[in-house]
Structure formats: structure tokens, C-alpha cells
Amino acid sequence: MTVTVYIPGDSGALALGADDVAQALADEATKRGAEIAIVRNGSRGLYWLEPMVEVATDAGRMAYGPVAAGDVASLFDADFLSGDDHALSLGDPGEIPFLKNQTRLTFARCGIVDPLSLEDYEAHGGLTGLHKAVAMTASDIVQTVTDSGLRGRGGAGFPTGIKWKTVLDAAGPQKYIVCNADEGDSGTFADRMIMEGDPFVLIEGMAIAGLATAATKGYIYLRSEYPDAIRIMNSAIGIAREKGVLGVSVLGSGKAFDIEVRVGAGAYVCGEETSLLNSLEGKRGVVRAKPPLPAHEGFMARPTVVNNVISLASVPVILDKGAEYYRDFGMGRSRGTIPIQIAGNVKHGGLYETAFGLTLGEIVDVIGGGTATGRPVKAVQVGGPLGAYFPREMFDTPFDYEAFAGKDGLIGHAGITVFDDTADMMKQARFAFEFCAIESCGKCTPCRIGAVRGAETVEKIMQGIEPEKNIALVEDLCNTMKFGSLCALGGFTPYPVMSALTHFPDDFRKNPFLQAAE
Amino acid sequence: MVSNLSPDFSGDRVAAIVDELVDLEGPLLPILHAVQEEFGCVPQDALPVIAKKLNLSRAEVHGVMSFYHDFREQPAGRHTVKICRAEACQSMGGDRIAEHAKGRFKVDFGQTAPDGSVTLEAVYCLGLCACAPAAMVDGKVVGRVDEARIDAISSEVRS
């Protein structure tokens, strides 16, 4: 009997040797005459256990990890194909606390199904949302998404339903759905994981968005740093076209919708929606002034929905299970679930989808298990390079858009990067300016010039040149950048800088002469 | 491993690439990617060909090409090693790894070794933030990079 063995093809698993493990498993099976079928699934998001190999047994899936190619022979010796015990046994993966305690709505199938099997996708509840949407009017779909309370998961937190309604109401010969898959924030990988692990859910979400707004063409603007996601997404789109999920008549509805992947070219600023649209049009990725909103004049000056991958991938479950079901998770005005990405110097790094409302401390200390180095946590940066650094004293902050804004921070794309006590926050502040200088599109002065001057000024503080005067200068510069920049790159760079200055003042007041003598 | 070195430039080949992609909405980025795929870089000689076909000025095409970090005027070395310099990798000693790589490869970021063996590039996030520090060697991802791994990559690309 052929036994199905799952070895993630997720690039996080590949980076830890999953391809070598897959090869070793295939070779060893041939050598021993064992009949196995290898499925390259997505990752379940438990990266400290990757590559995590799973076997489909009579008692359900059994997991082993982290598996190296050198472990393969001993796995066969222990009869892992029957789910038997081995030093790397993890048991039923669904029972691992990190996974068991999650609420997986958007990531329900990720790591479980074969990403390129539409049959598998449907067997696990896929396409139900799209089937329901096909039977609904456009405005009913929009209303459902509005009622769900879904807000843009890219970082801005704008209500998705309202954006869709604007596009539905806008007149135009051609409307577009543009998926922002330019996930450039350090500490985030949820978009990558879903595109590699469950690409059909994004396709389904985009098709629903098309039906809801009368848009017939979708683009996925996917960053070039994600070659594996590009390959898997393109294959999935091909399959969806072949099976009538995409094309001239979506699921036989008579309504057309098709998707094309466009590859970015290494510009971080293209994660900003107007700069992304310019890039998609073949121009320099320079930010546009708003208004006009992309919903009115977006791609090719036509009405365009621009949504993040996770926003779109959350739509199928909302249509499938209803607005109330989704809305009943969460707190305050942050409804539903959020895939938190726990990254950096952390023991249990990975993806943790849960309802809004966990405190930062619970996420870092309990779920993440503290630092990988075993040293005390000094700071966590929430929301990528434009997010604030939070000290331990603020770990009671609940994961909620408004709560983070209230503490001069942001959730952003929900990435959390953990730093231990060896981190130098003055260096991190300088890096924030340097990064902004490298990635600035150059359109507005506070960002283009401010970032360069900011990095120079922090450098002066580092050298002990008039530190108090220069700290005041940095604060003033941050104020100018925050209120004078056209987009979030220049406008939010002050978050990491000011939070470092405010919460870690001692790091900026080291005596450089003493330091040099050490 | 695959060589990145450019075959001889051909304006006709560039024209053919443009003809293939010109019907896309906003074709310039796909064209530049395809040209770079073909020649290992976007040679300056390709710009007027693209510009003429798209009814743009050469300056406009150059402006787009030079805006994006991915497009290069000169071909990279036989191997390209990208090392993530962003925060999640910094938190796991990425700066130390970056310095070690510079020493090993004897080049700075953005440079190609004189023997053409390797180009070292900085990248800002490969989405491997839960297995940092991360790198990419000829398009293949590598996680939890340490000094020994850099040494191994170095002997591989120099061989």
C-alpha cells in the first residue's frame, strides 16, 4: 500500500534543507522497496521544527521534526511509515500546543493540503465561498465583507468592504483587483506562506473580489525575493484556469475573471499601494499623491481594489461561514483573526493565527518561548521596519490596531521581531534611517533628504558629538518626516527611531570614550 | 551551477522580447526582467530598442531600469550570493555574518569578485525571518546561516 509522506515545499522549510530530506526519503524508500507518495505541502508555520515530515497513517497524520537528511534511514528503521516512535516524533501535529491553541481561519489548510491540488483544496472546504458568491449580487457580497469587520491586513487597517463598495460604485469600462504581495517588511512572511502553502485561497478571494466589484482582471504584484511563491502561484493560476475557476465564466457563472502574476524588482517602496500601481504600469515606483484614491483612479487610471494577500485570502472563509462567524472573533474594532508572525531572536518562531486581543507579552514569552539565544528579551519591533520598538514594560499591550496606535506604534502586517539584550537600540535607530534612505522613492523631501540627514545625525550621537543637541535634532526631524511625508515610508520611519529614543534612552547616552576603552 | 554570464548582446533578440510582451498592460517591467534573464543584465544598448518599440524616450526607460535594485547594467558573477541585512536577521547576528561574508568573498556588498566568481548583494528580507539569518545562493534559499555555512558557500562558488 502506498503511504503518503508530506515534506514541506515552503521556502522556510527549503532554507532548512527540506529538498535534501525529500531526496533522501525517495532514495531510501526505493532502496527498501517501500511504496511512498511524497506530497510537497506548505508549512504549518512551526519553523523551529522544520523540515517537519508528516506521514498519513491509519490513526491520522503523525509528525517528525526537525528532520535532516541524515535522519532518514533511522526513521525507516523505526517504521515511521506506520507512525511508530522515533527520537524526532512529534505525534499528531494538530496536538502540538503552538498549533492546537491557534484559531486558523485564513490558514485553515496551509501545511495540510497539497498546494497544487484543487481536489485537495475542495475536499478541505475550498471554493465554498466562491460558489456562494456566484449566487449573490455584487452588493450583497460587499455587504457581507463589510459586516465581517475585515480590515486591510497589509498594515493600514482600512475596512475592506468600504474599499470594495467604492470600486463597485465607480463607473469604468474596466476595473481591476490588484493583490499587494510585495511583502517587504522584515519579520513578516504570512503572504509568502499562504502563496506557497494554499495558493487557491488567494485565487478564490480575488475571484470573489472581482464578482463583488465587477472587476474582470486581477494582478498579483509579487516580490522578486520570493521565487518559490512566484512558481507555485503561477502553477496554481494555470490549474484554476484549466478547471474553470478562472476565465471567461468563473465556476460557470457567466462572469469573467482572470489573474496574472507580475514580479516586482526589489523596491521596498512598491509595497505602498500607489507606488505599486506605478510599478505595475511599467513606471518608476514613485508614490502618487492621494486623492485620487486608487478605488477611483488606480491601475491605468481605472477603478482598482488594492488589497493585501491576507485580506483577500480571508474573504473565502467569510463568504463560506458568514460575516457574523468572522466578526465574532477579535476585540474592539479589530475583528476576526490575525496571522501573527513571530520572528527574529525567538525560540519558537513561526506563524500564529489567532483572534485579536492577545497581549504582546503572551505572544513573545508564552507562545514564542522567549529568545533563541536564551538571553533576556530587550525589545520587540512590531510591524516591520516602520514599526515601533516595544520594551518589556509595554508587553501588556493587547494586539489590536487601536491599542498599538495608542502607544505610538502599529501592528502593520503583524510581524514581531524579537531582540535580546545584546541589541543596541541606537544602531537600530540609525538603521531605520539608513533603510529609509536606501528605499525612498525620492518624490518628497522629508523622506528623501530627511532619512540621509537622520542617519548622519545618529552617527554623530554615536561618536559622542554634542549628543543632547543632536538627539533634539533627531526628534525635530522625526516630527517633520512624520507630518511632511507623502507615504508611510517617510511618515513612519520616525516610529522605530522615536520608540528607540523614548524607551531606550540609555542606549543613546553611552560615553564613546568609555566604550572604546572597554 | 548555472552561469550568469551574458551571451553576446543582440538588438534583434531584445526586439523579439519586446514583441512578445508588448501587449501586456504595463509591459516595461516584464520586458526588463526578460532582457535581464536573457543577457544577465540590462545592457545600455538594449534601452533604445525598448524605448523605440514602446514609444518612450531612452531616458524614461533608463529612469525605470535604474529605479529598481534588481536591474543591473553589468552581468553578475558566475554565482550570486544575497545576504539579508534586515532587522529579523540582525537580531540573530546578521551583521556579523555579513562582515564575515565580505571577508571571505573579499568583496563589498554590490561588488563582483575580480575573478568573476561571485557577486555579493544585500537584500532586505527574504521572508525567512523565523529561521534567520537568511541568504540566497543562486536563487536557492538558505536559513540559519552561520560562519561555517558562509565558508562552505565560499568554497562552493570559488570551485
Interface residues (C-beta under 8 A of the other chain):
Chain A: S11 G12 L14 A15 L16 Y47 W48 E50 E183 G184 D185 S186 G187 T188 F189 D191 R192 S224 E225 Y226 P227 D228 E260 R262 V263 G264 A265 G266 A267 Y268 S279 L280 E281 G282 K283 R284 G285 V286 F299 M300 Q341 I342 A343 G344 N345 V346 G349 G350 L351 A372 Q381 G384 P385 G415 T417 V418 F419 D420 A423 Q428 F431 F435 I438 E439 C441
Chain B: L24 E25 G26 P27 L28 L29 P30 L32 H33 L54 G63 V64 F67 Y68 H69 D70 F71 C84 A86 E87 A88 C89 Q90 S91 M92 V123 Y124 C125 L126 G127 L128 C129 A130 C131 A132 A134 M136 G139 K140 V141 V142 G143 R144
